[in-house]
Amino acid sequence: MGMDETNQDTAKLRKRTVCVVGHKNPDTDSICSAIAYSYLKNQLGEPYNYVAARAGLVSAETQFVLEHFHAKAPVLLENIGTRVKDMEIRKVEGVRSNISLKRAWTLMQEQNIFTLPITNSKNKLKGLITINDIAKSYMEEYESSIVSTAKTPYRNILETLEAEMIVGNPDGVFDKGKVVIAAANPDVMENYIEEHDMVILGNRYEGQLCAIEMQAGCIVVCLGAPVSRTIQSLARERGCTIIVTPLDTYAVARLINQSMPVDFFMRKEPNLLTFHLSDYTESIRDTMSKKRYRDFPILDKGGYYVGMISRRNLLGVRKRGLILVDHNEVSQAVDNVLDAEIMEIIDHHRLGSLETINPVYFRNQPVGCTSTIIYSMFRERCIEIPKDIAGLMCSAIISDTLIFRSPTCTPMDVEAAQALAAIAGIACEPFAKKMFAAGSDLSTKTPEEICYQDFKKFEFGDMNVGVGQITSMSAEELQDIKQRITPFVENLVTSKELDMVCFMLTNIMEEGTDLLCYGRNDVDIIEASFHEKLENGSVYLKSVVSRKKQLVPSLMTGISQVTGG
C-alpha cells in the first residue's frame, strides 16, 4: 500500500461514522437502499464516513440478491443508542498498588483528578483510590502497628521521608511491629520497644544502641544525624534496618502513615463499579445517578482498563449519526432511534410518527421503491453507478413492485429498473423469477422466522397493528406456509402486546392475497376495511398485493370507523 493510500485510510478513520439503515425485519429494498445510499454519500466527498447497516436478519430473497451481485450484507445494528465509547473518556493512567498514599496524592494534584485507578502490569483494574479515601486515612485513628499491617514497602518510606537507607534492603517490606518515638532515656525505652518495631529517634548513640539491642526491626534517625560505624555494624548483625532522614521527629511522625501503600485503602472487588465501552449510556445513567462516586472506570471487551468517566460526561455525549431509508416511523426503526442524531430520511411510505430535534434532509416520493429515489439522486449528482450497486437497486425495485404488478409501481420505477438492469447486465423478468423463488423457499424456516421475514408495526389511533407479508408465484407453496404459520400469527396478538396482527400471503401471478387476521374487533375491522367477511381468521382479497398502498390505508379507514379513532 502506498503512502497516499495509507493517509487516505487514516483520514477515513478520523471521520465521524454515520450509519445508513432501513427498518426492522428488513426487506430487499431496505437492505439494498442502505448499501446504495451509503455508497453514493461516500462518493460526494462529505466529511463523514457512511456505513450501510441493517436492523434485522437478511431474508432468503435478499441473501440471493447479495450473493448474485457479490455484495456483503450490511453490519447488524439492533440499537443505535449512544454507548460509553461515544463519551469523552479521560485517559487517566493506572498506577501500581504498592505506591504510597503521598505519591497517590501528588499524582492527583498534578493531574487535577479525584480518583486514581490501580492496575497491574497487564493493565487489569485492581482497585480505585480517591481523595476522600486518602483524607479518611489521615483522619482515622489507627493503632501504631498500622504501617506494618499495611505491609509498607521500604521504598515508600524512603520516598515519603526523603530518606536514605544506610543499612538494610531497600526492596524489603516493613510488615511486623509498631511505630514508636524514642523520646525517653534508654532505661525507659526498654519498657515499650518490642521486637520488630520501627523506632524514630535522634542522634543519641545510647538510644540507637538500646533500640537495636531490643531487637527493633528498623530505626529512623532524624535531622540527617550521622550514624557511627559501630551502630551500623551492630544493626547488620541484628538484622535491623537503619534509615536516615533530614526531617525532624515531628515531621517523620506526621508523614510515616503517608508511606503506606494504596492497596491497603483502595476500593477493590466486589465493591468496584465498572462500565464497558459497549454499554449503552441509557443503561448506565440510573446507576451513575444513584451512586455517590465521582468517577467510574471503563473497561474494554477484554476487561482491560481504558479510562474514567463521570456524571458530567453524560451531558456532553455525542449522539450517533443516522440516516433512515425505506421508513420513517419509530415503531419500525432501530431501537433507541430517538437517542441518535437523525441526519436524513429517504423514503416512499406515508409520513409516520418520527420526530427530530433539528431540521433534517427529508426526501419522500410517491414511488414504489426507495431505490427508485436513490437512482434519481445518483443521476442528479452525476455519479456513475457501479454494476453491483445497479444490480442491488434493480432487485429492490423488482421486489417492492412485484415485478411491476403492484399498484404502488409508477413509470419512474419501471424506467429506473430497466436502466439499472442494463447496467447490471440482467433481464428483469427472468431474474425476478429466480429471486422470488429463492425468497419463497421457506421449507427450512420456522414459523417465527417466516413471520418476521417482512413484518412491520403501525400505530392506528390507539391500536398497535403488526402487518407481515410473504410473496410467492406458487399457490401450493402459499397454502403450505399458511398452515404452518397460522398458530404462530394467532398467538402474536397476546405475546407481542399487539392489538391486531395481519399477515399477507400474496400470490404474485394471481395478483391476490390470502389475509390472516387476529385481534381486537378483527371481524368488524376487516368488513369495514374491505367489505369482505373474515372467517376463521382468514379472508381472500382479490387484486390486493401491496401492504403500503392497499392494505394499510384500508385498515386505517376500517379501524377509524369501528373504533371511532
Sequence and secondary structure as in RCSB ss.txt:
>XXXX:A:sequence
MGMDETNQDTAKLRKRTVCVVGHKNPDTDSICSAIAYSYLKNQLGEPYNYVAARAGLVSAETQFVLEHFHAKAPV
LLENIGTRVKDMEIRKVEGVRSNISLKRAWTLMQEQNIFTLPITNSKNKLKGLITINDIAKSYMEEYESSIVSTA
KTPYRNILETLEAEMIVGNPDGVFDKGKVVIAAANPDVMENYIEEHDMVILGNRYEGQLCAIEMQAGCIVVCLGA
PVSRTIQSLARERGCTIIVTPLDTYAVARLINQSMPVDFFMRKEPNLLTFHLSDYTESIRDTMSKKRYRDFPILD
KGGYYVGMISRRNLLGVRKRGLILVDHNEVSQAVDNVLDAEIMEIIDHHRLGSLETINPVYFRNQPVGCTSTIIY
SMFRERCIEIPKDIAGLMCSAIISDTLIFRSPTCTPMDVEAAQALAAIAGIACEPFAKKMFAAGSDLSTKTPEEI
CYQDFKKFEFGDMNVGVGQITSMSAEELQDIKQRITPFVENLVTSKELDMVCFMLTNIMEEGTDLLCYGRNDVDI
IEASFHEKLENGSVYLKSVVSRKKQLVPSLMTGISQVTGG
>XXXX:A:secstr
  HHHHHHHHHHHHSEEEEEE  SS  HHHHHHHHHHHHHHHHTT SEEEEEEESS   HHHHHHHHHTT    E
E SB S BGGGS  B    B TTSBHHHHHHHHHHHT SEEEEE TT BEEEEEEHHHHHHHHHS   TTHHHHT
TEEHHHHHHHTT EEEES TT EE SS EEE  S HHHHTTT  TT EEEE S HHHHHHHHHTT SEEEE TT 
   HHHHHHHHHHT EEEE SS HHHHHHHGGGGSBGGGTSB TTS   EETTSBHHHHHHHHHHS  SEEEEE 
TTSBEEEEEEHHHHHT    EEEEES   GGGS BTGGGSEEEEEEE S   S   SS  EEEE SSS HHHHHH
HHHHHTT    HHHHHHHHHHHHHHTTTTTSTT  HHHHHHHHHHHHHHT  HHHHHHHHHHHHH  TTS HHHH
HGGGEEEEEETTEEEEEEEEEES HHHHHHHHHHHHHHHHHHHHHTT SEEEEEEEETTTTEEEEEEEETTHHHH
HHHHHS   BTTEEEEET   IIIIIHHHHHHHHHHHH  
